[in-house]
Amino acid sequence: MSFLSILLALLIEQARPLTPVNRVHGRVRDWLVWAVRHTDTGEVRHGWLSWALVVGLPLGLSAIVHWALWATFGWLAAFGWNVVVLYWTLGFRQFSHHFTGIRDALDDGDEAQARSLLAQWMRIDASDLPRSEIVRQVIAHSVLSAHRHVFGVFAWYSLLSALGLGPAGAVLYRLAEYFSVVVQRTPSSTSLLLSSALRRTVTQAWSLIDWLPSRITALGFAFVGSFEDAIDRWRKYELVRPGDNDGIVLAATSGALNVQLAPDDLLGGAPAAQTAHLRAVVGLVWRTVVMWMVILALLSLARLLG
């Protein structure tokens, strides 16, 4: 079921992508705001209560619905529920329009438009960035977005689905990621007043949840790119900055494509990002998708035959 659910959700998402502002994501934001305002008192234990409400409760409900549909209407209804949840949580089109717009602007030589689109996407001041820095930031942010919107969801969905929890893994990963993004924003960019205890709790939980998926993504990029260089940069980066999940993904990408992605060229030796690398990263991501889909298909086949 995992392979078919992911495949169908990706196909539907390509044909009919979710709009940036939609009812489901709006309800998630409303739920997060309500939960935080009623539980965040500045104490660590209440921080974990907030996290349990925002992430744990929807996770449990998604598993309960999966079980109820399977028991009442059969596997086909449960399969449909998996596809629906994956459609809400998984997909390239939730971020790829930013990448495409910036790439097209650079191809047309309109660097001012590329800077404007990058500033809107990443919420930064990009007015003085040179062309190579625009490309570097687009690649880095696109790779991390692909990891968080696609490969991380793959990992947790497949793991918990194998344990009989249906789409709970996809819900866990996406809500934990979204909560971490909210708490990392500056106070002026959100109407929520978040305590430092809640911020630490959510960040810690996200780091633990993303530990395995980030390494799966890095390994996937290594397999479909330059394996030795990707593994070498991954190893060196983890020695310098252990526990940085996003950094590991970027280090592996840097080695796989032979491009500088760290702003300070922490590992050294790679050429600066060029426009041609934008096409290279698209190929890297899609090859990784195909690789993991083949692996899921083989695992599903082995399960059926077993």
C-alpha angles and dihedrals in degrees: 000000000000095000095047093043093053093043094051093044091052092048093050091046091053092050097041112016122194114257116241089247111045139148097253096051089043091056090049091054091048091050092049092050092048094047094048095046091052100042111026105100097150095261122120094231090054089049089059089046089055090050092048091053096045097042111010099050096052089044091056093044092052090053092047092051089049092052093044093051092047093049095043107035105012138246095312093063091047089049090054091051090052091052093048094051092045090051089056095045107029133061153092097235091070088075110004094089088067091052093046094049093051093045092051091049091052091047089053091049092244100137093164090060091045090053091048093051091046091051091052093048100045099027093234138124104261098163095113101036117127119229095260091052091050090053092046093052093045091052094045094047093044092051092049090046091051089050094050098039099038121010098037090050089048091055100048095037092052093046098050093036088058087055091054097257096119115209094349092111092058090050092048095051099044096044092046089050093047092048090051091052091051095051092047093058119101116258091249092058096057135046090221121098103214124191121231089242091058092047091052092046095050093044092049092049092049092049090054094045094048096045096091099035092051091055092045089053092047090050091049092053089049092053095051096036134039098323101193095045093046094050092044093053091043091053094046093047093050090053091054099038111017119193096023101131097182091046091055091053091050093045091053090047090050091054095041092054099027093234133130110249103158111089091225095038088241095182098033130203101081124110121248118269116273132187090258089064089066090067090043093056091050089055092046093053095046093047088053091051091052091047094053092043089054090049091050091047092052092047091049091049092048090050092052093047091045 
